[in-house]
Amino acid sequence: MILWFVLIGILVYFLVGGDWNLNSFQRKSAGNHLDERLAKGEISIEEYQKLKTTLKENE
């Protein structure tokens, strides 16, 4: 019975435009997180370059 609820829930999720991003279940590296922050405009290019250099030095 519970299995049917789960299957119906998944079906409804996809029908309303849901999108499962399997990469979100993987642990992101600091570099990937930094790349995403730059892409979203949360940090400037100068900040990105400074932080990227700091990450490389600490590896």
PQR file with spaces between the fields and no chain letter, atoms N, CA, C, O and H, PARSE charges and radii, in Angstrom:
ATOM       1  N    MET     1       0.822   -1.197    0.000 -0.4000 1.5000
ATOM       2  CA   MET     1       0.000    0.000    0.000 -0.0000 2.0000
ATOM       3  C    MET     1       0.864    1.259    0.000  0.5500 1.7000
ATOM       4  O    MET     1       0.609    2.197   -0.756 -0.5500 1.4000
ATOM       5  N    ILE     2       1.881    1.272    0.848 -0.4000 1.5000
ATOM       6  CA   ILE     2       2.773    2.419    0.917 -0.0000 2.0000
ATOM       7  C    ILE     2       3.524    2.587   -0.401  0.5500 1.7000
ATOM       8  O    ILE     2       3.774    3.709   -0.842 -0.5500 1.4000
ATOM       9  H    ILE     2       2.089    0.511    1.462  0.4000 1.0000
ATOM      10  N    LEU     3       3.877    1.478   -1.016 -0.4000 1.5000
ATOM      11  CA   LEU     3       4.585    1.521   -2.296 -0.0000 2.0000
ATOM      12  C    LEU     3       3.764    2.271   -3.343  0.5500 1.7000
ATOM      13  O    LEU     3       4.318    3.040   -4.128 -0.5500 1.4000
ATOM      14  H    LEU     3       3.674    0.567   -0.657  0.4000 1.0000
ATOM      15  N    TRP     4       2.454    2.053   -3.360 -0.4000 1.5000
ATOM      16  CA   TRP     4       1.598    2.749   -4.324 -0.0000 2.0000
ATOM      17  C    TRP     4       1.591    4.251   -4.080  0.5500 1.7000
ATOM      18  O    TRP     4       1.616    5.036   -5.028 -0.5500 1.4000
ATOM      19  H    TRP     4       2.004    1.428   -2.722  0.4000 1.0000
ATOM      20  N    PHE     5       1.558    4.654   -2.817 -0.4000 1.5000
ATOM      21  CA   PHE     5       1.604    6.084   -2.503 -0.0000 2.0000
ATOM      22  C    PHE     5       2.917    6.711   -2.966  0.5500 1.7000
ATOM      23  O    PHE     5       2.933    7.827   -3.486 -0.5500 1.4000
ATOM      24  H    PHE     5       1.538    4.017   -2.047  0.4000 1.0000
ATOM      25  N    VAL     6       3.998    5.994   -2.775 -0.4000 1.5000
ATOM      26  CA   VAL     6       5.301    6.492   -3.204 -0.0000 2.0000
ATOM      27  C    VAL     6       5.341    6.615   -4.721  0.5500 1.7000
ATOM      28  O    VAL     6       5.776    7.639   -5.247 -0.5500 1.4000
ATOM      29  H    VAL     6       3.985    5.087   -2.352  0.4000 1.0000
ATOM      30  N    LEU     7       4.897    5.595   -5.422 -0.4000 1.5000
ATOM      31  CA   LEU     7       4.900    5.628   -6.887 -0.0000 2.0000
ATOM      32  C    LEU     7       4.000    6.735   -7.434  0.5500 1.7000
ATOM      33  O    LEU     7       4.379    7.434   -8.373 -0.5500 1.4000
ATOM      34  H    LEU     7       4.543    4.762   -4.995  0.4000 1.0000
ATOM      35  N    ILE     8       2.835    6.897   -6.864 -0.4000 1.5000
ATOM      36  CA   ILE     8       1.925    7.962   -7.299 -0.0000 2.0000
ATOM      37  C    ILE     8       2.539    9.329   -6.991  0.5500 1.7000
ATOM      38  O    ILE     8       2.446   10.252   -7.800 -0.5500 1.4000
ATOM      39  H    ILE     8       2.526    6.329   -6.101  0.4000 1.0000
ATOM      40  N    GLY     9       3.150    9.450   -5.846 -0.4000 1.5000
ATOM      41  CA   GLY     9       3.807   10.716   -5.487 -0.0000 2.0000
ATOM      42  C    GLY     9       4.917   11.076   -6.461  0.5500 1.7000
ATOM      43  O    GLY     9       5.043   12.235   -6.856 -0.5500 1.4000
ATOM      44  H    GLY     9       3.225    8.700   -5.188  0.4000 1.0000
ATOM      45  N    ILE    10       5.719   10.097   -6.851 -0.4000 1.5000
ATOM      46  CA   ILE    10       6.783   10.337   -7.826 -0.0000 2.0000
ATOM      47  C    ILE    10       6.200   10.734   -9.168  0.5500 1.7000
ATOM      48  O    ILE    10       6.695   11.659   -9.812 -0.5500 1.4000
ATOM      49  H    ILE    10       5.617    9.155   -6.530  0.4000 1.0000
ATOM      50  N    LEU    11       5.162   10.049   -9.593 -0.4000 1.5000
ATOM      51  CA   LEU    11       4.505   10.362  -10.862 -0.0000 2.0000
ATOM      52  C    LEU    11       3.952   11.789  -10.858  0.5500 1.7000
ATOM      53  O    LEU    11       4.139   12.526  -11.826 -0.5500 1.4000
ATOM      54  H    LEU    11       4.760    9.298   -9.070  0.4000 1.0000
ATOM      55  N    VAL    12       3.279   12.179   -9.786 -0.4000 1.5000
ATOM      56  CA   VAL    12       2.733   13.534   -9.684 -0.0000 2.0000
ATOM      57  C    VAL    12       3.860   14.560   -9.684  0.5500 1.7000
ATOM      58  O    VAL    12       3.745   15.612  -10.313 -0.5500 1.4000
ATOM      59  H    VAL    12       3.127   11.580   -8.999  0.4000 1.0000
ATOM      60  N    TYR    13       4.929   14.262   -8.994 -0.4000 1.5000
ATOM      61  CA   TYR    13       6.080   15.172   -8.934 -0.0000 2.0000
ATOM      62  C    TYR    13       6.600   15.475  -10.334  0.5500 1.7000
ATOM      63  O    TYR    13       6.836   16.635  -10.672 -0.5500 1.4000
ATOM      64  H    TYR    13       5.023   13.408   -8.483  0.4000 1.0000
ATOM      65  N    PHE    14       6.779   14.435  -11.151 -0.4000 1.5000
ATOM      66  CA   PHE    14       7.283   14.640  -12.499 -0.0000 2.0000
ATOM      67  C    PHE    14       6.249   15.296  -13.411  0.5500 1.7000
ATOM      68  O    PHE    14       6.615   16.047  -14.315 -0.5500 1.4000
ATOM      69  H    PHE    14       6.587   13.493  -10.877  0.4000 1.0000
ATOM      70  N    LEU    15       4.985   15.027  -13.191 -0.4000 1.5000
ATOM      71  CA   LEU    15       3.946   15.635  -14.018 -0.0000 2.0000
ATOM      72  C    LEU    15       3.825   17.137  -13.791  0.5500 1.7000
ATOM      73  O    LEU    15       3.458   17.866  -14.712 -0.5500 1.4000
ATOM      74  H    LEU    15       4.687   14.417  -12.457  0.4000 1.0000
ATOM      75  N    VAL    16       4.122   17.610  -12.603 -0.4000 1.5000
ATOM      76  CA   VAL    16       4.034   19.042  -12.323 -0.0000 2.0000
ATOM      77  C    VAL    16       5.350   19.754  -12.593  0.5500 1.7000
ATOM      78  O    VAL    16       5.510   20.917  -12.221 -0.5500 1.4000
ATOM      79  H    VAL    16       4.420   17.018  -11.854  0.4000 1.0000
ATOM      80  N    GLY    17       6.283   19.083  -13.228 -0.4000 1.5000
ATOM      81  CA   GLY    17       7.526   19.731  -13.650 -0.0000 2.0000
ATOM      82  C    GLY    17       8.689   19.553  -12.708  0.5500 1.7000
ATOM      83  O    GLY    17       9.663   20.303  -12.781 -0.5500 1.4000
ATOM      84  H    GLY    17       6.153   18.139  -13.531  0.4000 1.0000
ATOM      85  N    GLY    18       8.613   18.602  -11.846 -0.4000 1.5000
ATOM      86  CA   GLY    18       9.723   18.348  -10.942 -0.0000 2.0000
ATOM      87  C    GLY    18      10.942   17.842  -11.698  0.5500 1.7000
ATOM      88  O    GLY    18      10.826   17.201  -12.742 -0.5500 1.4000
ATOM      89  H    GLY    18       7.823   17.993  -11.786  0.4000 1.0000
ATOM      90  N    ASP    19      12.083   18.137  -11.162 -0.4000 1.5000
ATOM      91  CA   ASP    19      13.324   17.710  -11.795 -0.0000 2.0000
ATOM      92  C    ASP    19      14.277   17.247  -10.706  0.5500 1.7000
ATOM      93  O    ASP    19      14.691   18.030   -9.851 -0.5500 1.4000
ATOM      94  H    ASP    19      12.177   18.658  -10.313  0.4000 1.0000
ATOM      95  N    TRP    20      14.614   15.989  -10.746 -0.4000 1.5000
ATOM      96  CA   TRP    20      15.570   15.473   -9.781 -0.0000 2.0000
ATOM      97  C    TRP    20      16.960   15.681  -10.310  0.5500 1.7000
ATOM      98  O    TRP    20      17.285   15.240  -11.412 -0.5500 1.4000
ATOM      99  H    TRP    20      14.279   15.353  -11.441  0.4000 1.0000
ATOM     100  N    ASN    21      17.770   16.338   -9.550 -0.4000 1.5000
ATOM     101  CA   ASN    21      19.155   16.557   -9.904 -0.0000 2.0000
ATOM     102  C    ASN    21      19.991   15.579   -9.089  0.5500 1.7000
ATOM     103  O    ASN    21      20.221   15.784   -7.897 -0.5500 1.4000
ATOM     104  H    ASN    21      17.506   16.696   -8.654  0.4000 1.0000
ATOM     105  N    LEU    22      20.437   14.527   -9.740 -0.4000 1.5000
ATOM     106  CA   LEU    22      21.181   13.501   -9.017 -0.0000 2.0000
ATOM     107  C    LEU    22      22.514   14.021   -8.519  0.5500 1.7000
ATOM     108  O    LEU    22      23.072   13.474   -7.568 -0.5500 1.4000
ATOM     109  H    LEU    22      20.250   14.361  -10.708  0.4000 1.0000
ATOM     110  N    ASN    23      23.037   15.066   -9.142 -0.4000 1.5000
ATOM     111  CA   ASN    23      24.297   15.642   -8.680 -0.0000 2.0000
ATOM     112  C    ASN    23      24.155   16.324   -7.334  0.5500 1.7000
ATOM     113  O    ASN    23      25.145   16.507   -6.625 -0.5500 1.4000
ATOM     114  H    ASN    23      22.584   15.510   -9.915  0.4000 1.0000
ATOM     115  N    SER    24      22.939   16.704   -6.971 -0.4000 1.5000
ATOM     116  CA   SER    24      22.744   17.368   -5.693 -0.0000 2.0000
ATOM     117  C    SER    24      22.957   16.407   -4.528  0.5500 1.7000
ATOM     118  O    SER    24      23.166   16.841   -3.395 -0.5500 1.4000
ATOM     119  H    SER    24      22.135   16.556   -7.547  0.4000 1.0000
ATOM     120  N    PHE    25      22.906   15.109   -4.801 -0.4000 1.5000
ATOM     121  CA   PHE    25      23.131   14.123   -3.747 -0.0000 2.0000
ATOM     122  C    PHE    25      24.615   13.861   -3.523  0.5500 1.7000
ATOM     123  O    PHE    25      24.999   13.252   -2.525 -0.5500 1.4000
ATOM     124  H    PHE    25      22.737   14.757   -5.722  0.4000 1.0000
ATOM     125  N    GLN    26      25.441   14.319   -4.445 -0.4000 1.5000
ATOM     126  CA   GLN    26      26.880   14.126   -4.315 -0.0000 2.0000
ATOM     127  C    GLN    26      27.467   15.292   -3.527  0.5500 1.7000
ATOM     128  O    GLN    26      26.971   16.417   -3.587 -0.5500 1.4000
ATOM     129  H    GLN    26      25.129   14.814   -5.255  0.4000 1.0000
ATOM     130  N    ARG    27      28.503   15.005   -2.808 -0.4000 1.5000
ATOM     131  CA   ARG    27      29.169   16.047   -2.036 -0.0000 2.0000
ATOM     132  C    ARG    27      29.964   16.924   -2.985  0.5500 1.7000
ATOM     133  O    ARG    27      30.730   16.424   -3.808 -0.5500 1.4000
ATOM     134  H    ARG    27      28.905   14.091   -2.759  0.4000 1.0000
ATOM     135  N    LYS    28      29.784   18.226   -2.870 -0.4000 1.5000
ATOM     136  CA   LYS    28      30.462   19.167   -3.751 -0.0000 2.0000
ATOM     137  C    LYS    28      31.797   19.578   -3.144  0.5500 1.7000
ATOM     138  O    LYS    28      31.928   19.736   -1.931 -0.5500 1.4000
ATOM     139  H    LYS    28      29.162   18.633   -2.201  0.4000 1.0000
ATOM     140  N    SER    29      32.771   19.746   -4.011 -0.4000 1.5000
ATOM     141  CA   SER    29      34.069   20.216   -3.544 -0.0000 2.0000
ATOM     142  C    SER    29      33.996   21.723   -3.315  0.5500 1.7000
ATOM     143  O    SER    29      33.060   22.387   -3.761 -0.5500 1.4000
ATOM     144  H    SER    29      32.664   19.617   -4.997  0.4000 1.0000
ATOM     145  N    ALA    30      34.977   22.238   -2.627 -0.4000 1.5000
ATOM     146  CA   ALA    30      35.017   23.678   -2.373 -0.0000 2.0000
ATOM     147  C    ALA    30      35.128   24.445   -3.687  0.5500 1.7000
ATOM     148  O    ALA    30      34.534   25.513   -3.836 -0.5500 1.4000
ATOM     149  H    ALA    30      35.737   21.699   -2.264  0.4000 1.0000
ATOM     150  N    GLY    31      35.884   23.907   -4.633 -0.4000 1.5000
ATOM     151  CA   GLY    31      36.028   24.553   -5.934 -0.0000 2.0000
ATOM     152  C    GLY    31      34.720   24.630   -6.681  0.5500 1.7000
ATOM     153  O    GLY    31      34.411   25.653   -7.291 -0.5500 1.4000
ATOM     154  H    GLY    31      36.367   23.039   -4.512  0.4000 1.0000
ATOM     155  N    ASN    32      33.943   23.557   -6.643 -0.4000 1.5000
ATOM     156  CA   ASN    32      32.633   23.553   -7.303 -0.0000 2.0000
ATOM     157  C    ASN    32      31.688   24.557   -6.651  0.5500 1.7000
ATOM     158  O    ASN    32      30.935   25.256   -7.330 -0.5500 1.4000
ATOM     159  H    ASN    32      34.194   22.725   -6.147  0.4000 1.0000
ATOM     160  N    HIS    33      31.740   24.614   -5.336 -0.4000 1.5000
ATOM     161  CA   HIS    33      30.891   25.554   -4.606 -0.0000 2.0000
ATOM     162  C    HIS    33      31.267   26.993   -4.975  0.5500 1.7000
ATOM     163  O    HIS    33      30.402   27.851   -5.146 -0.5500 1.4000
ATOM     164  H    HIS    33      32.351   24.046   -4.785  0.4000 1.0000
ATOM     165  N    LEU    34      32.563   27.234   -5.094 -0.4000 1.5000
ATOM     166  CA   LEU    34      33.050   28.558   -5.468 -0.0000 2.0000
ATOM     167  C    LEU    34      32.609   28.920   -6.881  0.5500 1.7000
ATOM     168  O    LEU    34      32.203   30.054   -7.132 -0.5500 1.4000
ATOM     169  H    LEU    34      33.267   26.536   -4.956  0.4000 1.0000
ATOM     170  N    ASP    35      32.686   27.966   -7.803 -0.4000 1.5000
ATOM     171  CA   ASP    35      32.235   28.186   -9.179 -0.0000 2.0000
ATOM     172  C    ASP    35      30.749   28.559   -9.219  0.5500 1.7000
ATOM     173  O    ASP    35      30.347   29.453   -9.964 -0.5500 1.4000
ATOM     174  H    ASP    35      33.017   27.044   -7.599  0.4000 1.0000
ATOM     175  N    GLU    36      29.949   27.876   -8.420 -0.4000 1.5000
ATOM     176  CA   GLU    36      28.517   28.151   -8.379 -0.0000 2.0000
ATOM     177  C    GLU    36      28.236   29.544   -7.827  0.5500 1.7000
ATOM     178  O    GLU    36      27.355   30.244   -8.327 -0.5500 1.4000
ATOM     179  H    GLU    36      30.275   27.150   -7.814  0.4000 1.0000
ATOM     180  N    ARG    37      28.979   29.949   -6.800 -0.4000 1.5000
ATOM     181  CA   ARG    37      28.784   31.281   -6.226 -0.0000 2.0000
ATOM     182  C    ARG    37      29.100   32.368   -7.245  0.5500 1.7000
ATOM     183  O    ARG    37      28.412   33.388   -7.303 -0.5500 1.4000
ATOM     184  H    ARG    37      29.694   29.380   -6.394  0.4000 1.0000
ATOM     185  N    LEU    38      30.134   32.155   -8.046 -0.4000 1.5000
ATOM     186  CA   LEU    38      30.478   33.114   -9.095 -0.0000 2.0000
ATOM     187  C    LEU    38      29.375   33.159  -10.145  0.5500 1.7000
ATOM     188  O    LEU    38      28.964   34.236  -10.576 -0.5500 1.4000
ATOM     189  H    LEU    38      30.693   31.327   -7.999  0.4000 1.0000
ATOM     190  N    ALA    39      28.903   31.995  -10.551 -0.4000 1.5000
ATOM     191  CA   ALA    39      27.864   31.922  -11.577 -0.0000 2.0000
ATOM     192  C    ALA    39      26.563   32.593  -11.118  0.5500 1.7000
ATOM     193  O    ALA    39      25.850   33.183  -11.930 -0.5500 1.4000
ATOM     194  H    ALA    39      29.237   31.120  -10.200  0.4000 1.0000
ATOM     195  N    LYS    40      26.263   32.506   -9.848 -0.4000 1.5000
ATOM     196  CA   LYS    40      25.042   33.122   -9.315 -0.0000 2.0000
ATOM     197  C    LYS    40      25.212   34.613   -9.053  0.5500 1.7000
ATOM     198  O    LYS    40      24.242   35.308   -8.752 -0.5500 1.4000
ATOM     199  H    LYS    40      26.843   32.028   -9.188  0.4000 1.0000
ATOM     200  N    GLY    41      26.439   35.104   -9.167 -0.4000 1.5000
ATOM     201  CA   GLY    41      26.692   36.521   -8.924 -0.0000 2.0000
ATOM     202  C    GLY    41      26.848   36.869   -7.465  0.5500 1.7000
ATOM     203  O    GLY    41      26.772   38.041   -7.098 -0.5500 1.4000
ATOM     204  H    GLY    41      27.227   34.539   -9.412  0.4000 1.0000
ATOM     205  N    GLU    42      27.066   35.875   -6.625 -0.4000 1.5000
ATOM     206  CA   GLU    42      27.211   36.126   -5.195 -0.0000 2.0000
ATOM     207  C    GLU    42      28.563   36.729   -4.859  0.5500 1.7000
ATOM     208  O    GLU    42      28.694   37.430   -3.855 -0.5500 1.4000
ATOM     209  H    GLU    42      27.128   34.922   -6.924  0.4000 1.0000
ATOM     210  N    ILE    43      29.573   36.468   -5.685 -0.4000 1.5000
ATOM     211  CA   ILE    43      30.908   37.017   -5.472 -0.0000 2.0000
ATOM     212  C    ILE    43      31.413   37.613   -6.787  0.5500 1.7000
ATOM     213  O    ILE    43      30.964   37.241   -7.870 -0.5500 1.4000
ATOM     214  H    ILE    43      29.467   35.899   -6.501  0.4000 1.0000
ATOM     215  N    SER    44      32.357   38.545   -6.662 -0.4000 1.5000
ATOM     216  CA   SER    44      32.926   39.176   -7.856 -0.0000 2.0000
ATOM     217  C    SER    44      34.036   38.289   -8.417  0.5500 1.7000
ATOM     218  O    SER    44      34.465   37.324   -7.783 -0.5500 1.4000
ATOM     219  H    SER    44      32.723   38.847   -5.782  0.4000 1.0000
ATOM     220  N    ILE    45      34.488   38.636   -9.611 -0.4000 1.5000
ATOM     221  CA   ILE    45      35.566   37.876  -10.239 -0.0000 2.0000
ATOM     222  C    ILE    45      36.849   37.994   -9.416  0.5500 1.7000
ATOM     223  O    ILE    45      37.599   37.027   -9.284 -0.5500 1.4000
ATOM     224  H    ILE    45      34.140   39.419  -10.127  0.4000 1.0000
ATOM     225  N    GLU    46      37.092   39.177   -8.866 -0.4000 1.5000
ATOM     226  CA   GLU    46      38.284   39.386   -8.038 -0.0000 2.0000
ATOM     227  C    GLU    46      38.253   38.499   -6.791  0.5500 1.7000
ATOM     228  O    GLU    46      39.249   37.870   -6.433 -0.5500 1.4000
ATOM     229  H    GLU    46      36.482   39.962   -8.973  0.4000 1.0000
ATOM     230  N    GLU    47      37.080   38.462   -6.137 -0.4000 1.5000
ATOM     231  CA   GLU    47      36.935   37.599   -4.959 -0.0000 2.0000
ATOM     232  C    GLU    47      37.112   36.132   -5.345  0.5500 1.7000
ATOM     233  O    GLU    47      37.756   35.364   -4.629 -0.5500 1.4000
ATOM     234  H    GLU    47      36.271   38.972   -6.428  0.4000 1.0000
ATOM     235  N    TYR    48      36.533   35.752   -6.483 -0.4000 1.5000
ATOM     236  CA   TYR    48      36.637   34.378   -6.969 -0.0000 2.0000
ATOM     237  C    TYR    48      38.098   33.990   -7.161  0.5500 1.7000
ATOM     238  O    TYR    48      38.534   32.935   -6.700 -0.5500 1.4000
ATOM     239  H    TYR    48      36.010   36.375   -7.064  0.4000 1.0000
ATOM     240  N    GLN    49      38.853   34.853   -7.845 -0.4000 1.5000
ATOM     241  CA   GLN    49      40.260   34.549   -8.117 -0.0000 2.0000
ATOM     242  C    GLN    49      41.073   34.453   -6.827  0.5500 1.7000
ATOM     243  O    GLN    49      41.932   33.581   -6.693 -0.5500 1.4000
ATOM     244  H    GLN    49      38.499   35.710   -8.219  0.4000 1.0000
ATOM     245  N    LYS    50      40.802   35.346   -5.886 -0.4000 1.5000
ATOM     246  CA   LYS    50      41.512   35.328   -4.601 -0.0000 2.0000
ATOM     247  C    LYS    50      41.212   34.037   -3.837  0.5500 1.7000
ATOM     248  O    LYS    50      42.116   33.386   -3.315 -0.5500 1.4000
ATOM     249  H    LYS    50      40.105   36.054   -5.995  0.4000 1.0000
ATOM     250  N    LEU    51      39.923   33.680   -3.781 -0.4000 1.5000
ATOM     251  CA   LEU    51      39.536   32.469   -3.058 -0.0000 2.0000
ATOM     252  C    LEU    51      40.047   31.210   -3.749  0.5500 1.7000
ATOM     253  O    LEU    51      40.436   30.252   -3.080 -0.5500 1.4000
ATOM     254  H    LEU    51      39.189   34.210   -4.206  0.4000 1.0000
ATOM     255  N    LYS    52      40.050   31.200   -5.076 -0.4000 1.5000
ATOM     256  CA   LYS    52      40.540   30.044   -5.832 -0.0000 2.0000
ATOM     257  C    LYS    52      42.023   29.835   -5.556  0.5500 1.7000
ATOM     258  O    LYS    52      42.478   28.706   -5.375 -0.5500 1.4000
ATOM     259  H    LYS    52      39.734   31.977   -5.620  0.4000 1.0000
ATOM     260  N    THR    53      42.782   30.949   -5.526 -0.4000 1.5000
ATOM     261  CA   THR    53      44.213   30.880   -5.217 -0.0000 2.0000
ATOM     262  C    THR    53      44.427   30.343   -3.808  0.5500 1.7000
ATOM     263  O    THR    53      45.297   29.502   -3.582 -0.5500 1.4000
ATOM     264  H    THR    53      42.413   31.867   -5.673  0.4000 1.0000
ATOM     265  N    THR    54      43.633   30.829   -2.869 -0.4000 1.5000
ATOM     266  CA   THR    54      43.743   30.370   -1.481 -0.0000 2.0000
ATOM     267  C    THR    54      43.454   28.876   -1.382  0.5500 1.7000
ATOM     268  O    THR    54      44.136   28.158   -0.651 -0.5500 1.4000
ATOM     269  H    THR    54      42.926   31.513   -3.053  0.4000 1.0000
ATOM     270  N    LEU    55      42.448   28.408   -2.112 -0.4000 1.5000
ATOM     271  CA   LEU    55      42.118   26.980   -2.092 -0.0000 2.0000
ATOM     272  C    LEU    55      43.276   26.135   -2.634  0.5500 1.7000
ATOM     273  O    LEU    55      43.607   25.089   -2.076 -0.5500 1.4000
ATOM     274  H    LEU    55      41.893   28.991   -2.706  0.4000 1.0000
ATOM     275  N    LYS    56      43.885   26.604   -3.730 -0.4000 1.5000
ATOM     276  CA   LYS    56      44.994   25.849   -4.332 -0.0000 2.0000
ATOM     277  C    LYS    56      46.194   25.793   -3.387  0.5500 1.7000
ATOM     278  O    LYS    56      46.891   24.781   -3.318 -0.5500 1.4000
ATOM     279  H    LYS    56      43.616   27.453   -4.183  0.4000 1.0000
ATOM     280  N    GLU    57      46.430   26.883   -2.663 -0.4000 1.5000
ATOM     281  CA   GLU    57      47.558   26.920   -1.729 -0.0000 2.0000
ATOM     282  C    GLU    57      47.349   25.967   -0.555  0.5500 1.7000
ATOM     283  O    GLU    57      48.312   25.428   -0.011 -0.5500 1.4000
ATOM     284  H    GLU    57      45.865   27.706   -2.719  0.4000 1.0000
ATOM     285  N    ASN    58      46.111   25.764   -0.172 -0.4000 1.5000
ATOM     286  CA   ASN    58      45.807   24.935    1.003 -0.0000 2.0000
ATOM     287  C    ASN    58      45.575   23.476    0.679  0.5500 1.7000
ATOM     288  O    ASN    58      45.281   22.693    1.583 -0.5500 1.4000
ATOM     289  H    ASN    58      45.329   26.202   -0.615  0.4000 1.0000
ATOM     290  N    GLU    59      45.698   23.081   -0.581 -0.4000 1.5000
ATOM     291  CA   GLU    59      45.471   21.675   -0.935 -0.0000 2.0000
ATOM     292  C    GLU    59      46.619   20.807   -0.538  0.5500 1.7000
ATOM     293  O    GLU    59      46.585   19.597   -0.765 -0.5500 1.4000
ATOM     294  H    GLU    59      45.938   23.717   -1.315  0.4000 1.0000
